Amino acid sequence: MIPLCIPEMGGNEWKYVKECIDTNWVSSVGSYVNLFEDRFSEYLKCEKAVVTMNGTAAIQLALVTLGIGNGDEVIVPSMTFISPVNAIKYVGAVPVFCDIRKDTFVMDENKIEELITEKTKAIMPVHIYGHPVYMDKVMELAKKYNLYVIEDATEALGSEYKGQMLGTIGHIGCFSFNGNKLITTGAGGMLVTNNNEYGERAKYLSTQTKTILENKAFYHEEVGYNFRMPNLLAAFGVAQLEQVEKYLKIKRENAEYYNEILKDVKGITLPVEMPWAKNCFWLYSILVEEDYPISRDELIKKLIDNKIEARPFFYPVHDMPPYKECRKGNMDITNEVASKGINLPSSVSLTKEQIEEVCKVIKGE
């Protein structure tokens, strides 16, 4: 089976993890926690990074850090993994669903303003599958209506918007290091910001608001969260981050090779990269149009029958039972794209020969 997207481990992962074990620093206090945060912020060129136990925790922590809670509305796309929407719910806020663009699969910046009310407190652009949302418009609206912007960049590490790393444009950005992401710690996440006050607040909240008194007792002034990342995973993350540019280069080269082979296939819409964007191509994603010989689901089955793992786009969150009653805009494009989209094998270890095998099935050869 050619897998959809599996981790790549070929650097100093074992060396750094072994050091944690040898020195007994395996829990959430240790040198690699600070090192991972420091090196991650250096890579993104941002002021502060705070490690978390997963990407969902990073998003929830961002919401709490900014004081978003009961009854507040957060505008978010429905074309996303459910994680950011659930995080909005966790803090008592209310998701409001925005439609997407068909070309980039991300939140349509021109459909945000119509959803803003006096209850709106934040916009949460999700840079799905690696392509950026058009952030100039998002930040313009945030300034106009005094809103926060929380970037869900969990699938977009290494992607850029007009030369700036995603996750560093809004007030807070969030990343995931799940096993299928560009770099992984097995589980884990990161909150980033250019506002030191937000960064310090997030770190304080994520570590149970713990203050150590003079006699070494723990004191807590408010409710906090155990969102900490163990030193073991942070060590793994440091090793993975050392490979990030290499992995990003491979992902982009593989996307170019897919594009070259599939460019003339009738009924297949290829992913785009806007002139103002740099797409990390976390997953290589296509649309199966009506003039393709078989349906999207039939193509997925055909790929699987040929031992090629493929997956449909995310099912729209606004059509799922917990969120059907939430306010939303016209979701026609979301519904269309969700019904047509396929994610193809995109591992860093994917070979040119494997890409050719995938494309042969799509081309019906």
N, C-alpha and C positions, 0 to 999 in steps of 0.2 A: 504493500500500500504506500502510495506517495502521500505523506501526511499534509494536513492543511498548514500548520505552523507550529513547529516544535523548537525548543530552546537550543542554543549553541553554546557549548562550554569547552573552550580550548585554551584558556589563559591561566591566570593565577588563582582560580577559584579554590582548588584544593589546598594550595599553599597557605592562603590567607585564613581559610576556615580551620585548617589544622593548627595554625598559630593560636586561634581563639580557644580551641580545645586544649592545646598544650599549656596555655597560660591560665585556664579556668575562667576566662572572660567570655561566657557564652550567652548571658542574658542581655537585658536592655541597657546595661551600662558597659561601656567599653570604648576603646579608641577608634574602632572601625565605624561606630555610629557617627561620631563627630566627623571622621574623615570622609565618609560617604556623603554627608550633608555638605561639607565644604567643597568637595570635588564636583558634586552635582551642581551647586550654585555657580561654581567657576565655569563649568561647561555651558550652562545656560546664560551666563553673564548676568545673573541676578543677585540681589542683596542677601537673601536668606532662603535656606531650604530646611525643611523639617521632615524627617522620616516618619512613616506610619506603618501600621501592620498590613494595610492593603490600600488600594486606590479608592475604594468606597469610603474608608475611614478618613482619607485625605479630603474628600469632598465634604463629608459631614463636618469635619474639623474646620474647613473653610467657612461653611455656613455659620457655625457657632462662633467662630472668631469674629465674624462681621456682625454678629448680633441678630441674625435672621432666625425667626422662630414662629410661634403660633399665629396663624392667620396671614402671614406675609406671603406674597405671591412671587414665584420665581419662574421666569420664562425660559423654557428649555425645549429642544427638539424632541419629537416622538421617535424619530429614527435614531436610536441609540440602544446600547445595552442598558438594561433597566437600572443599573447601579446609581447613576446620578439622580434619577427620579425618586428612587427609594430613599436616597440620602436626604432629599428635600422633605420627604414625608417623615423621616426619622426625627427631624427637628420641629415638627408641627407646622411647617410651611406648606404651601399649596402649589403644585406644578401647574403651569399654564403652557399648553403645547403650541409650538410654532412650526409651520411647514418648512420644507427644505427646498433647495435648488436641485434640479434634475442633473445638472452638469457635474457638480462637486459632491453631491449627496449630503451636504451640511446645511445647517440653519440658514434660511433665506433672510438676509439682513434687511430686505425691504418689506418684510412681513412682521417685523417685531413691534414697531411703534403702535400699530392698531390694537395690540394686545395689552398695552400699558394702562394701568389704572392707578388710583391713589393707594392701592394695596401692594403694588409692585415694588419690590425691594432689590431685585437682582435679575440680571440676565446671565444664563449659563450656556454659552456656546460650547458645543461638543465637536471637536475636530475629528470627525468619524473617519476611520480607516486611514487617517494620516493627512488628509487635505485640510488646510485652514479655512475657517469661516472668514468672511471679509470683515476684518476687525475695525477698520476705520469707522464704519457706520455704527458698529456696536458701541464703540467708545464714545462716539458723538452723541448717541442716544442716552448713554449712561450719564454723560455730563449734563445734557439738557434736562433730564428728569431726576438727577441726583440718585442714581442707582449704582449698585456694586456690579462688577463683572467677575465671575468665577469661571475660568477656562477649564473645561474638562479636556485635558491633553493626554489622557491615559493611553490613547492609541497613536499619539503623534510626537513621540520623543524624536528630536532631530529635524522635525518639520519647521519651516520658517515662513514668516509673513513679512514681506518687504525687508528681508534681511534680519529680522528679529525672531528669536526663538519663540515658538509657541509655549504658552504657559507663563510668559513674562510680560504680556501686553495688558491683561486685565489687572484687577486688584490682587487676585490670588490665582494661581494655576495648580492643577493637580495631575499626578502621574500614577501609573500602575506598573508594578514589576511582576505581574502574573507570568506563569511559565510560557505563555505564547507571545509576550511582548518583545519589543526590539532588544531590550536587556531584561534579565530576570533576576529575582532573588528567591524564586519559588513562590513566595507570596510577599507582598510589600507594596508600599506606595510612598509618594513624596508630595508635600505641599511646598510651593515656592511663591515668593513675593519680592517686590522691590520696596516694600514698606516695612521697615524694621520693627515698628510697633506691632503690626499684624504678625510678623514672624515670631517675635518674642511671646506674644499672646498665644499663638498657636502652639508653640513649644510647651508653654506653661500648662495649657489645657490638655495637651496630649499625654502629659506625664503626671496625671492625677492631681494637678495644681499643687504639687508637693514642694513645701519649703522645709529645709532642714534647720532646726533650731540649734542654739549654741551647744546644748547638751546632746545633740545628734538625734533628737526626737523628730518625727515627721509631723508637720502641721499643714492643714488644708483650709484655706480661706473660703473656697467655693467648690461646687461640684466640678469634678474633672473627668477625664476619660483615660482609659488604659489603651492608648493607640500606639504604644511604643513598638519599635522594631528591635528584635534581638541582635546582639553584636554579631552572632553567627551569620545572620542574613545580610547584615550591613557589610561584612567582610566579602561575602559573595558578590554583593552589589558593586563594591569597589573594583573587584576583578572584572566584572562585566562592563563597567563603565570605561575601563581601559580599552575595550574593544569596540566602543560605540561607533566611531567613525568608520571602521572597517565594516561593521555590520550594515551601517546605513548605505555605504557605497554599494555593497552587494545587493541590497534590497532595490535600490534604484536601477542598477544594471539589469537585474532580473525583470523589473517592470518594463524597461526599454525593450528587452528581448521578447517578452510577451506581446508588446505593442507591435513590434516589427512583424511577428508571425501572424497576428490576428487582425491587422489593420484593414484588410480587404474582405473580411468575413461578413457577408450580408446578414443583418439581423443582430449583430453584436455591437453594443456601444462600449467603447473602451474608457477607462478612467482618464481624467484630464489633470493637467497641472497648469493652473492659471499663471499668467506672466508675473504676477506679484507673489507667487507662492513657490515654496520648495516642499514637495510631498515626500514623506519618508516611505510611502507605499508599504505601510505596516502589513496590510493585506492587499493583494491585487484583486480588484473588484470590477466586474463587468455587469452590463444589463443585457438580458435576453429579450429582444423586441418581438413584436407580433409577426414580423416577416421572417423570423428564424424558423427553420423547418419543424422544430419540436418545441414544446413548452419549457419554461425554466425548470420545473420540477422533473420533467422527463430527462433534461440534460443532466441534472444532478444525479439521477439514478443511473444514467449511462456512464457518467464519470466514475461513480462508485463501482459499477459492474466491471469497469476497467481498472479497478484497484487504485483509484484516485480520489482522495478525500476532498469534498467540496461542501460548501455550506451556504444556505440562503442568507440574504441580508437579515438584519434584526427585524423581528416582528414588531410592528408599530405599538409603542407602549400605550397610546391612547385607546387602543382596541382591547386592552387586557382588563380583566375584571376589577382590579383594584383602582383603576384610573379612568374608567369609561365615563364617569360623571364629571370629570375635570373640564374646565373651560379650555377651549382650543379655537384656533383659526381654521380656515379652510385647509384640509389635509389631503387634497387631491394628489399632489406630487409625492408626498410621503407614501400614500397608499400605492401609487403606481410604481415607484422605485422599489418599495418593499416587495412587491409581487414579481419584480423582474430581476432582482439582483442576485448575483452569485459571487462568493469569495473563492478564489482559486488557490492552490498550494503556494505558500509564500515564505517558507522557512529560509533562514540564512544559508542552511546547508543544501538548499535546492540546487540541482545541477542544470546545466543547459539541456542535457539529454532528457531530463525529467520534464522540463518546460515544453520541449518538443512533443513528448508523449501526451501531455495535457492538451496541447493545441491540436494534435492530430484527431483526438476524440471530438473536440469542438468543431473542427473543420469537416468532420465526417469522413476522414480518410481511412 
